[in-house]
Amino acid sequence: MAKYYIQSGTVRTVVAADDQEKAALWTVHKTMQQVVPVYDDVELTADEKNDVALVQGIMVLGNTVKVSERGFDRDDAEELDTFELIAHWHQLMIALARLEDLLN
């Protein structure tokens, strides 16, 4: 797995992934987890999410997600559309929910 530097809005993180899109999707997932209950067993209450946001800061995505294997603030970083990434993430979450329903 390669290491990718992801930046968008207030988000700056490093992710190990198979490719750029998977690294960007993981970043979208971690960002969406702040506001959307993704997993029932690790869901935080609204107050707990507020506390985490105060301590760690709120992650906010911009219009694009820049992905680079070479570092932050690179002119040669790949730019991915945030809306398209969120749509792809949403499709993945629906697929996971359906799989979970089938297994239960």
C-alpha positions in Angstrom: 0.0 0.0 0.0 1.1 3.5 -0.8 1.0 6.5 1.5 -1.2 9.4 0.2 -1.3 13.0 1.4 -4.9 14.2 1.4 -6.1 17.7 1.7 -9.4 19.4 1.3 -10.9 22.3 3.2 -9.7 21.9 6.8 -8.7 18.3 6.3 -5.0 17.4 6.0 -4.2 13.7 6.6 -2.0 10.9 5.5 -3.6 7.6 4.5 -2.2 4.3 3.4 -4.3 2.8 0.6 -4.2 0.8 -2.6 -4.8 3.8 -4.8 -5.7 7.5 -4.8 -9.4 7.1 -4.9 -9.5 4.6 -2.0 -7.4 7.1 0.0 -9.8 9.9 -0.8 -12.8 7.7 0.0 -11.4 6.8 3.4 -10.9 10.5 4.1 -14.5 11.2 3.1 -15.6 8.3 5.3 -13.7 9.7 8.4 -15.1 13.1 7.7 -18.7 11.9 7.3 -18.4 9.9 10.5 -18.4 13.2 12.4 -22.0 13.8 11.5 -23.5 10.5 10.2 -23.9 7.4 12.4 -22.0 4.9 10.3 -21.6 2.1 12.8 -24.1 1.4 15.6 -21.5 0.0 18.0 -19.2 3.1 17.9 -21.8 5.9 17.4 -21.1 8.9 19.6 -23.9 11.0 21.1 -24.3 14.5 19.8 -22.6 15.9 23.0 -19.7 13.5 22.6 -19.3 14.5 18.9 -19.3 18.1 20.0 -16.6 17.5 22.6 -14.4 15.7 20.0 -15.0 18.6 17.5 -13.9 21.1 20.2 -10.7 19.2 21.0 -9.7 18.0 17.5 -11.4 20.6 15.4 -14.1 19.9 12.8 -13.1 18.3 9.6 -14.7 20.2 6.7 -14.2 19.1 3.0 -13.7 21.7 0.3 -15.0 21.4 -3.3 -12.2 19.2 -4.3 -9.9 16.6 -2.6 -6.3 16.8 -3.5 -4.3 13.6 -3.3 -0.6 13.2 -3.6 2.0 10.6 -2.9 4.7 13.3 -2.6 3.4 15.6 0.2 1.0 18.4 1.0 0.5 21.5 -1.1 1.8 19.9 -4.3 0.9 21.5 -7.6 1.0 18.0 -9.2 -1.6 16.6 -6.8 -4.6 14.8 -8.3 -7.8 16.7 -7.7 -11.0 14.7 -7.2 -14.5 16.2 -7.0 -15.8 16.1 -3.5 -19.4 15.6 -4.5 -18.5 12.6 -6.7 -16.5 11.1 -3.9 -19.4 11.6 -1.5 -21.8 10.0 -4.0 -19.4 7.0 -4.3 -19.1 6.8 -0.5 -22.9 6.8 -0.2 -23.2 3.9 -2.7 -20.7 1.9 -0.7 -22.6 2.6 2.5 -25.8 1.4 0.9 -24.1 -1.8 -0.3 -22.7 -2.5 3.1 -26.1 -2.0 4.7 -27.6 -4.4 2.2 -24.9 -7.0 3.0 -25.5 -6.6 6.7 -29.2 -7.1 6.2 -28.5 -10.3 4.1 -26.3 -11.7 6.9 -28.8 -11.0 9.7 
